Amino acid sequence: MNTNPIAVYSSETIPEGAVPMCSLDRCVAKAIMLASINEDQPPLYIGKDTLKGCCPGSMTYLGFTKPLKFIKYFVSTGNEKFRGGEAEYLKAGPEYVEGFLESIGEIKPLGKYLIIQRCEDVEDNVDVKSILCFGNGEQIRNLSSIIHFRTKNPFNAISMAFGPSCATFVTYPAGMAEKAPKDTAFVGPVDPTGNVWFPPEYMAIGIPLKIAEGMHEDLNNSFAVKRPQVASPKTRDNIIS
């Protein structure tokens, strides 16, 4: 991959050399991807006392604030009382946003500060909650297949759940959403509002640590090592002209 896997964890103190997450961009999800791309990127942190300049949605989906009263209209079809009726048209109506928020339950922060750091830089004593990987379609397909190496039920291990990009990257896989399924990886993002910055050929997968550890244990026995020509073919059938 041309990006670096990201570790998600919490800390009661700010790691040495870390920078505020929203100093990279007001969109937390974009800042996280930049951290994965940039070489020599210091850790990123965000906490309730460092929310200035951050997108209001990220404050909610990282557990630091409650959803805004009118968000159900903004995400769906609009209401004149909120931003003059401006809307994202991601849901058919406000009742569907209400149902979505109910379905994920309460979102609680992992700790005082949420930390985003490249995996290779994380110290051994850190309690990592999830791993985030960015890659092209083939790379994400391969990672998904390795997740299924020991699954018996093909339907529960991976989800492409609705929500903002930061929820796919962090909230769901790190176990911050009360009703989000456990032991499930999340592929996406399913959030077209990020298309302006998220590369069209890329996808992301957020993986709970337990699953990531299993993938590491299974790697050498899986197709990725046993049949590398399948994982990354050197010659391909060109079916798209």
N, C-alpha and C positions, 0 to 999 in steps of 0.2 A: 504494500500500500504506500501511497505518497503522503499519507497522513500518519499521525502518531496516535495510538490508542490512549484514551483518556481515563483516568481513575476519578471516581466520585466518592468523596468522603466528607466528614465533618470534623470540626476542631473548635475547642473552646477559646483558642487563641489564634492570632493571625500568623501563619507560617512565615519564617524569615524570607524576605525578598519577595513575598507575594504582593500582587497589585489588585486593586478593586476590579471586580469583573466588568462593571459598566464603564470603566476607563477605556476599555477596548471598543465597546459599542453599547448603546442603550438597550439593544436586543441581546439578552443573555445567551440565547441560542447561537446567534452569530458570533458573539465573543468566544463561546466554547469551541466553535469550529475553527476560529482563528487561532486559538490556543493549540489545536491539533495540527494546524498547518505550519505555524511559525516555528522556526528553529530557535533554540535557546529561550523559549517562552517561560517566564517565571509562573508559579502557581497563581491562579485566580481565586479570589474569595468574595463572598457576598454574605451580608448579615443584615439584621433589622436596622442597624445603625449605619449602614452603608448603601441605602437604597436610592439615594439622590441620583437622578439622571437615568434611572432604570425604567424600562417599560413596565407599566402598571400590571400587565398580565403576568410577567415573570415574578413580581412580588407575590401574586396570588398562588401561582403554580409551584413556587418554591416554599410555600407555607408561611410567609411572613405577614401577609394581610389576607383579609376575607375578600371574596369577589365583590366588585362594585355593583351597586344596586341596579344600574341600567345595563350591565354587561350582556344580559340575556337578549336585549334588543340590538345592541351593537354587533354581536356575533351573528345574529339572524337577519331580520328584515328592517330594523330601524325603528326609532321612535322620535318624534319631533322634539321631545323634551331632552334628548341627549344628542349633542353635537348636531342639532338641526336635522336629525333623521339619518345621519351618516351610518352606514352599515357595511358589514363584511360579507353578508349573504352566504355564510357557511352552514347555516341551519335553516330549515323551512319556516320556522317560527320560534318565538321566545320559549314556548312550552318545551321544545326539543332541547334547548339549552338548559332549562331547568332540570329536565330528565337526565341530561348528561352530567350535570354537576352532582345530582343525587347519586348517580351510578358510580362515581369515583369516590364519593365520601369526603371526609375531612382530610385536608392535606396538612401534614405536620413537618416542620423543618427537621433536618437530621440533627442539628445542634445549633450552637450560637452562630457559627460560620459554616457555610457550604464551601467546600474546596474543590476546585477543578485543577488537576495536575496530570502531566504526561506520565504514563505508567512507569517508564524507565527512570523517572526521577523520584518516585514515591519510596519512602523509607519502609523498612520491614515491619515496624511496629504499628503501622497505620491500619485502621479498621475500614478498609475499602468496602463500599456497599455495592457498587456496580462499575462496569467497564463500558465505555462508549467507543465504538469504532465507526469511522467514515470510510467509504470505499465506492468503487464503481459497482454496477449491477452484478457482475460476475463475482466479485469479491464478497459482496453481501450474501449472494446465493450460496457460495461455498461455506461461509461462516454459518449460515442457517442450516445447511446440510449437516455440518459437524454437530450442531446442537441436537439434531435428530438421531445421532449415532446410537444412542441408547434409549430413545423414546419408544413406547409401545402405542400410546395414543398420539396420532399425528396432528391433532387439532389444538392442543393446549400449550405447546411449548413456545410458540411464536405468535405474536399478535401485531396487527397493524391498526392500532387503536386511534380513534379520533382524539384530537387535542392539539394544543400549540406545540411548536417544535421543542421548547424547553421541557415539556412533559414527556415527550418521546425520549429525549436525550437523558433526562435526569429523574423526573418525578416518578414515573411509572417503574422503571427498572430498579431504582434505588429504594423502592418500597415506601415512598413518602405518602402515597395516596391510600387511604384507608381500605377501599374496596377494590383496588387494582389487583389482578391475579398475581399470586406469588409464583416463584419458579417459572416465570415467563419472560422471554426476551421480547423487545419491542422494536419493530422495524418502521421506518418512516423517513422523514416526517410527513404526516398527513395534514399539512398546513400550507396551503398555497400562498399565504401572505408572506412566506419566507422565500418564495421563488425568485425574488429580486436579487437575493444574495446567495442562495443555496445553489451550487452548480447543478445544472440539469441532468448531468450524467452520473451524479453521485446519489447515494443513499446513506442512511445511518442505521446502526443497530445498537440499542442499549441492552446490556446483558447483566443480570444479577450476578454477583460474585460467585455464588454456588455453581451456577451454570458455567461460568467462565472457567472455573477450576476443573470442572468435568471435561470441558472441551480441551483443556491443556493435557489432561491425563489421556484422552482418547486420540489426540492428534496423530501420533505415530502409527496407530492401528487403523486409521481412517484412510479414505481415498486420497486425502490431501497429500499424504506421504507415500502411500502404497501405489497410487496411480496419479502422479503429478501431471501426466499428459492429459488427464481428464479434467483436473482442477484448472489448469491453464494450458489449453491446447496451443501448440506451435503452428499448426495449420488448421484452418477453419473452413466450413462450408459457407460461402458468402451468399446468403439468401435475400439480402436487401441490396438492391442496386443503387 
